[in-house]
Protein backbone atom coordinates (compact mmCIF):
# COMPACT_ATOMS: atom_id res chain seq x y z
CA UNK A 1 0.00 0.00 0.00
CA UNK A 2 1.38 3.38 -0.92
CA UNK A 3 0.73 6.55 0.94
CA UNK A 4 0.18 9.74 -0.98
CA UNK A 5 1.20 13.08 0.37
CA UNK A 6 -0.64 16.20 -0.61
CA UNK A 7 1.02 19.54 -0.48
CA UNK A 8 -0.59 22.87 -0.88
CA UNK A 9 0.99 26.19 -1.52
CA UNK A 10 -0.34 29.50 -0.41
CA UNK A 11 -0.73 31.84 -3.33
CA UNK A 12 -0.33 35.59 -3.09
CA UNK A 13 -4.07 35.95 -3.64
CA UNK A 14 -4.77 33.67 -0.65
CA UNK A 15 -2.48 35.78 1.53
CA UNK A 16 -4.21 38.94 0.27
CA UNK A 17 -7.59 37.36 1.05
CA UNK A 18 -6.50 36.63 4.63
CA UNK A 19 -5.31 40.20 5.03
CA UNK A 20 -8.55 41.58 3.61
CA UNK A 21 -10.61 39.39 5.93
CA UNK A 22 -8.73 40.73 8.95
CA UNK A 23 -7.07 37.42 9.79
CA UNK A 24 -3.59 38.97 9.74
CA UNK A 25 -2.90 41.66 12.31
CA UNK A 26 0.05 43.78 13.41
CA UNK A 27 2.16 42.35 16.22
CA UNK A 28 5.17 43.49 18.20
CA UNK A 29 7.74 41.28 19.96
CA UNK A 30 8.90 42.60 23.33
CA UNK A 31 11.91 41.53 25.37
CA UNK A 32 14.56 39.03 24.40
CA UNK A 33 17.97 39.84 22.94
CA UNK A 34 18.81 43.52 22.52
CA UNK A 35 20.35 42.79 19.10
CA UNK A 36 17.10 41.40 17.62
CA UNK A 37 16.44 43.79 14.70
CA UNK A 38 13.47 46.17 14.83
CA UNK A 39 12.17 44.88 11.49
CA UNK A 40 11.85 41.42 13.05
CA UNK A 41 10.11 42.77 16.15
CA UNK A 42 7.29 44.32 14.10
CA UNK A 43 5.45 41.74 11.99
CA UNK A 44 2.09 40.48 10.73
CA UNK A 45 0.66 37.34 12.33
CA UNK A 46 -2.59 35.39 12.19
CA UNK A 47 -4.97 36.90 14.73
CA UNK A 48 -5.29 33.53 16.57
CA UNK A 49 -1.51 32.99 16.89
CA UNK A 50 -0.39 32.33 20.48
CA UNK A 51 3.36 31.75 20.05
CA UNK A 52 6.07 33.07 17.75
CA UNK A 53 9.48 31.43 17.26
CA UNK A 54 12.26 33.49 15.62
CA UNK A 55 15.55 31.95 14.40
CA UNK A 56 18.43 33.98 15.84
CA UNK A 57 22.17 33.23 16.03
CA UNK A 58 22.07 29.43 16.16
CA UNK A 59 18.92 29.19 18.21
CA UNK A 60 15.32 30.25 18.44
CA UNK A 61 13.84 33.09 20.45
CA UNK A 62 10.39 32.22 21.80
CA UNK A 63 7.62 34.75 22.35
CA UNK A 64 4.12 34.19 23.74
CA UNK A 65 1.10 36.40 23.33
CA UNK A 66 0.13 38.45 26.35
CA UNK A 67 -3.43 38.25 27.62
CA UNK A 68 -4.77 41.60 26.44
CA UNK A 69 -7.49 41.21 23.79
CA UNK A 70 -6.85 42.65 20.36
CA UNK A 71 -9.99 44.80 20.67
CA UNK A 72 -8.33 46.90 23.37
CA UNK A 73 -5.37 47.98 21.19
CA UNK A 74 -4.20 48.22 17.60
CA UNK A 75 -1.62 45.42 17.74
CA UNK A 76 -0.90 42.13 19.48
CA UNK A 77 1.98 41.99 21.94
CA UNK A 78 4.16 38.89 22.27
CA UNK A 79 6.57 38.77 25.22
CA UNK A 80 9.87 36.89 25.20
CA UNK A 81 9.72 33.64 27.18
CA UNK A 82 13.10 32.06 26.44
CA UNK A 83 15.63 30.75 23.99
CA UNK A 84 16.40 27.28 22.68
CA UNK A 85 19.47 26.17 20.76
CA UNK A 86 19.27 24.42 17.41
CA UNK A 87 20.18 20.74 17.81
CA UNK A 88 23.25 19.66 15.87
N, CA, C and O of each residue as an XYZ file, in Angstrom:
352
protein
N       0.848     -1.170      0.000
C       0.000      0.000      0.000
C       0.890      1.228      0.000
O       1.832      1.329      0.786
N       0.584      2.148     -0.880
C       1.375      3.376     -0.916
C       0.597      4.512     -0.292
O      -0.632      4.561     -0.335
N       1.343      5.408      0.279
C       0.732      6.552      0.936
C       1.000      7.783      0.082
O       2.139      8.038     -0.309
N      -0.027      8.528     -0.200
C       0.175      9.741     -0.980
C       0.230     10.938     -0.044
O      -0.451     10.993      0.980
N       1.043     11.869     -0.423
C       1.203     13.082      0.369
C       0.728     14.245     -0.474
O       1.163     14.424     -1.611
N      -0.159     15.025      0.089
C      -0.637     16.198     -0.615
C       0.035     17.425     -0.037
O       0.151     17.583      1.178
N       0.466     18.274     -0.920
C       1.024     19.537     -0.481
C       0.219     20.648     -1.107
O      -0.273     20.541     -2.230
N       0.101     21.704     -0.357
C      -0.588     22.871     -0.882
C       0.326     24.061     -0.728
O       1.116     24.140      0.213
N       0.213     24.969     -1.643
C       0.989     26.189     -1.519
C       0.029     27.347     -1.358
O      -1.085     27.336     -1.882
N       0.475     28.328     -0.634
C      -0.344     29.498     -0.408
C       0.004     30.518     -1.478
O       1.145     30.971     -1.571
N      -0.970     30.869     -2.272
C      -0.728     31.843     -3.326
C      -0.801     33.247     -2.757
O      -1.323     33.468     -1.664
N      -0.264     34.194     -3.521
C      -0.331     35.585     -3.092
C      -1.774     36.036     -2.903
O      -2.069     36.812     -1.994
N      -2.680     35.551     -3.761
C      -4.074     35.953     -3.636
C      -4.688     35.411     -2.355
O      -5.548     36.064     -1.764
N      -4.262     34.223     -1.912
C      -4.774     33.674     -0.652
C      -4.285     34.510      0.519
O      -5.039     34.770      1.456
N      -3.023     34.931      0.471
C      -2.481     35.781      1.533
C      -3.225     37.111      1.545
O      -3.584     37.611      2.611
N      -3.461     37.692      0.355
C      -4.214     38.940      0.267
C      -5.615     38.765      0.825
O      -6.127     39.654      1.507
N      -6.241     37.626      0.544
C      -7.586     37.363      1.045
C      -7.590     37.316      2.565
O      -8.498     37.858      3.195
N      -6.586     36.674      3.167
C      -6.502     36.625      4.626
C      -6.355     38.030      5.198
O      -6.994     38.376      6.192
N      -5.504     38.838      4.558
C      -5.305     40.204      5.027
C      -6.607     40.982      4.930
O      -6.977     41.696      5.863
N      -7.300     40.850      3.811
C      -8.550     41.575      3.613
C      -9.634     41.128      4.581
O     -10.498     41.927      4.941
N      -9.610     39.893      5.002
C     -10.611     39.389      5.931
C     -10.274     39.737      7.384
O     -11.053     39.441      8.290
N      -9.122     40.361      7.604
C      -8.735     40.732      8.950
C      -8.124     39.608      9.744
O      -8.047     39.697     10.969
N      -7.683     38.541      9.081
C      -7.069     37.424      9.791
C      -5.629     37.715     10.176
O      -5.131     37.173     11.162
N      -4.954     38.565      9.411
C      -3.592     38.969      9.737
C      -3.644     40.319     10.426
O      -4.329     41.237      9.974
N      -2.909     40.431     11.530
C      -2.901     41.664     12.314
C      -1.465     42.051     12.633
O      -0.554     41.228     12.540
N      -1.270     43.309     13.010
C       0.051     43.780     13.408
C       0.407     43.210     14.771
O      -0.447     43.079     15.647
N       1.678     42.873     14.936
C       2.163     42.353     16.216
C       3.522     42.948     16.507
O       4.247     43.341     15.593
N       3.864     43.015     17.774
C       5.175     43.489     18.196
C       5.738     42.479     19.194
O       5.018     41.961     20.047
N       7.045     42.206     19.071
C       7.737     41.283     19.961
C       8.508     42.094     20.992
O       9.339     42.927     20.631
N       8.240     41.858     22.270
C       8.900     42.604     23.334
C       9.809     41.699     24.141
O       9.502     40.531     24.378
N      10.940     42.264     24.560
C      11.905     41.530     25.367
C      12.859     40.733     24.504
O      12.913     40.915     23.288
N      13.608     39.850     25.137
C      14.559     39.034     24.398
C      15.864     39.769     24.142
O      16.155     40.778     24.786
N      16.651     39.259     23.197
C      17.970     39.836     22.945
C      17.883     41.281     22.435
O      17.029     41.620     21.616
N      18.781     42.108     22.938
C      18.810     43.516     22.522
C      19.186     43.662     21.057
O      18.826     44.656     20.426
N      19.907     42.685     20.499
C      20.346     42.792     19.100
C      19.346     42.212     18.094
O      19.672     42.080     16.914
N      18.140     41.865     18.540
C      17.104     41.398     17.623
C      16.610     42.613     16.839
O      16.107     43.562     17.440
N      16.742     42.604     15.508
C      16.436     43.789     14.703
C      14.986     44.266     14.828
O      14.069     43.465     15.011
N      14.802     45.565     14.726
C      13.473     46.173     14.834
C      12.531     45.645     13.764
O      11.339     45.483     14.026
N      13.042     45.370     12.552
C      12.167     44.881     11.488
C      11.654     43.467     11.772
O      10.650     43.048     11.196
N      12.326     42.740     12.645
C      11.845     41.416     13.053
C      10.823     41.557     14.186
O       9.890     40.760     14.292
N      11.004     42.561     15.016
C      10.111     42.769     16.152
C       8.714     43.236     15.749
O       7.751     43.002     16.480
N       8.593     43.884     14.611
C       7.292     44.321     14.101
C       6.933     43.415     12.935
O       7.680     43.351     11.959
N       5.813     42.715     13.012
C       5.448     41.737     11.988
C       3.943     41.579     11.897
O       3.200     42.129     12.709
N       3.498     40.825     10.904
C       2.088     40.483     10.728
C       1.931     39.012     11.110
O       2.714     38.167     10.675
N       0.933     38.714     11.911
C       0.662     37.337     12.333
C      -0.826     37.060     12.202
O      -1.636     37.985     12.128
N      -1.180     35.783     12.176
C      -2.589     35.389     12.188
C      -3.182     35.811     13.534
O      -2.543     35.648     14.573
N      -4.370     36.340     13.515
C      -4.966     36.901     14.732
C      -5.137     35.874     15.855
O      -5.267     36.266     17.015
N      -5.140     34.574     15.548
C      -5.290     33.534     16.567
C      -3.950     32.998     17.072
O      -3.924     32.156     17.970
N      -2.854     33.468     16.515
C      -1.511     32.988     16.894
C      -1.265     33.226     18.381
O      -1.579     34.293     18.909
N      -0.701     32.223     19.048
C      -0.393     32.333     20.481
C       1.105     32.385     20.764
O       1.534     32.945     21.772
N       1.901     31.793     19.862
C       3.355     31.749     20.054
C       4.052     32.110     18.756
O       3.551     31.842     17.664
N       5.224     32.729     18.898
C       6.069     33.071     17.750
C       7.471     32.585     18.067
O       7.968     32.790     19.174
N       8.115     31.938     17.090
C       9.481     31.434     17.259
C      10.333     32.061     16.159
O      10.030     31.915     14.975
N      11.408     32.766     16.555
C      12.260     33.493     15.622
C      13.660     32.863     15.622
O      14.287     32.774     16.678
N      14.166     32.421     14.450
C      15.551     31.946     14.397
C      16.504     33.120     14.635
O      16.339     34.195     14.060
N      17.502     32.895     15.489
C      18.426     33.983     15.836
C      19.739     33.407     16.358
O      19.768     32.766     17.408
N      20.814     33.635     15.628
C      22.171     33.229     16.033
C      22.264     31.806     16.586
O      22.659     31.611     17.735
N      21.909     30.829     15.785
C      22.073     29.431     16.161
C      21.043     28.915     17.147
O      21.240     27.866     17.760
N      19.972     29.625     17.302
C      18.924     29.188     18.212
C      17.596     29.779     17.792
O      17.448     30.311     16.692
N      16.642     29.675     18.683
C      15.323     30.254     18.437
C      14.908     31.069     19.659
O      15.045     30.624     20.799
N      14.403     32.258     19.397
C      13.840     33.091     20.454
C      12.338     32.828     20.475
O      11.683     32.853     19.433
N      11.802     32.579     21.653
C      10.393     32.220     21.801
C       9.624     33.369     22.453
O      10.056     33.940     23.455
N       8.488     33.688     21.864
C       7.616     34.750     22.354
C       6.207     34.200     22.485
O       5.755     33.424     21.644
N       5.512     34.606     23.549
C       4.124     34.191     23.736
C       3.247     35.423     23.870
O       3.646     36.440     24.438
N       2.050     35.302     23.335
C       1.101     36.403     23.326
C       0.677     36.756     24.744
O       0.403     35.875     25.559
N       0.625     38.060     25.032
C       0.134     38.453     26.351
C      -1.386     38.336     26.366
O      -1.984     38.053     25.328
N      -2.011     38.542     27.488
C      -3.432     38.252     27.616
C      -4.389     39.344     27.190
O      -5.602     39.133     27.214
N      -3.886     40.506     26.799
C      -4.773     41.605     26.442
C      -5.459     41.340     25.107
O      -4.788     41.041     24.119
N      -6.774     41.444     25.063
C      -7.494     41.205     23.793
C      -7.125     42.226     22.722
O      -6.803     43.375     23.024
N      -7.175     41.794     21.487
C      -6.854     42.654     20.358
C      -7.779     43.856     20.297
O      -7.365     44.925     19.849
N      -9.015     43.709     20.735
C      -9.993     44.796     20.671
C      -9.575     46.013     21.491
O     -10.026     47.127     21.221
N      -8.718     45.809     22.490
C      -8.330     46.903     23.371
C      -7.117     47.678     22.881
O      -6.714     48.653     23.515
N      -6.524     47.263     21.757
C      -5.371     47.978     21.194
C      -5.235     47.651     19.719
O      -5.932     46.780     19.199
N      -4.337     48.352     19.052
C      -4.202     48.217     17.602
C      -3.324     47.041     17.189
O      -3.367     46.622     16.032
N      -2.541     46.509     18.096
C      -1.625     45.418     17.738
C      -1.537     44.397     18.860
O      -1.814     44.698     20.021
N      -1.146     43.177     18.489
C      -0.904     42.128     19.482
C       0.493     42.304     20.055
O       1.398     42.771     19.363
N       0.667     41.935     21.301
C       1.983     41.988     21.936
C       2.377     40.568     22.321
O       1.620     39.851     22.975
N       3.576     40.179     21.901
C       4.161     38.894     22.267
C       5.377     39.177     23.135
O       6.242     39.964     22.751
N       5.453     38.554     24.283
C       6.571     38.771     25.219
C       7.530     37.582     25.165
O       7.121     36.427     25.041
N       8.811     37.905     25.263
C       9.866     36.893     25.197
C       9.740     35.947     26.384
O       9.576     36.383     27.524
N       9.818     34.637     26.106
C       9.725     33.639     27.179
C      10.980     32.803     27.328
O      11.156     32.129     28.343
N      11.867     32.834     26.321
C      13.095     32.064     26.439
C      13.737     31.791     25.096
O      13.250     32.206     24.045
N      14.845     31.080     25.170
C      15.634     30.754     23.985
C      15.952     29.273     23.986
O      16.217     28.695     25.040
N      15.930     28.651     22.818
C      16.400     27.280     22.676
C      17.499     27.266     21.624
O      17.513     28.102     20.720
N      18.405     26.327     21.743
C      19.472     26.173     20.755
C      19.039     25.169     19.703
O      18.269     24.248     19.977
N      19.550     25.362     18.493
C      19.267     24.423     17.413
C      20.105     23.169     17.660
O      21.308     23.261     17.904
N      19.471     22.007     17.596
C      20.184     20.737     17.807
C      21.118     20.478     16.637
O      20.783     20.763     15.487
N      22.276     19.944     16.934
C      23.248     19.656     15.873
C      23.132     18.248     15.372
O      23.879     17.847     14.479
